[in-house]
Amino acid sequence: MLELIGGYFRFLETLEAKWICLIALLSTSLVFLLDIYLPDQYLFTFVYLVPVSFVAWFAGARYSVGLSLTVCILISHHYKNFAVSAIIFDFLSNLGVFLAAVAALARIRVLLDLSAALSRTDPLTGAYNRRAFIEMVEYELARQRRDRYRCSLAYLDLDNFKAVNDTMGHAAGDQLLKAVVDCVKANLRATDVFARMGGDEFCILLPKCDEKHAKTTMANLRAKLMEAVKEKQWPVSLSIGVLTVGDPACGAEDIIRKADELMYQVKEKGKDDLVFDCI
């Protein structure tokens, strides 16, 4: 049951705001019909909070404010025999309740989204972290099993990064890491995924990229990175292992480990190079 509910909420997250608003309007219309045909002792004011809250959560405060006004107008059919002052008071009271709920839900949603983003990104560089990267690799492997294409994964390590921290200070080391991330992001496709795995190690997932294209892509990226490094006179180089994956039976951890092993082969041979392999 919980899995079913979770799937439903994930589906709603994929809908555009216009569809969320349409669902909410249909729900509001149903509540309004019940409100009209049931005796007046049945109070529906807080039942209207359901579609208003639904829109606030899935579409945003801007849309839910409009729905709140609409609902308050619908509720006013109860005010036929009220004094004008009572009508204004009730209208504003109901609107205040709806807007308070909207503001609270919108704030909670913003905080949850921010928390989710922070849990998936590296705080220093803004790149994805290891946890998020593994999730994305697993997702890409699932697509690969279905559509039968090849993808590639690169594992990068900054050679002599410790020397930068020791001789130029940790602030310079942080600047170097940020520069690497900025350069990589500027030279990747929108579909590629880049992550900081920890320290001075990074990973790149290249979906639908065979060995030939992986060699071209990573050679060009390495050249761009070395230009950026030399421009700032940082005494580092790059060791890179690139693995092209055609075996859908592999898991994310296996692929990352194999690419890491390729990178260490470069380290053992003297650093500052690329090595490629396929599975």
Beta strands, then each sheet from edge to edge (+ up, - down):
strand 1: 151-159
strand 2: 193-198
strand 3: 201-206
strand 4: 237-245
strand 5: 273-278
sheet 1: 2+ 3- 1+ 4- 5-
end
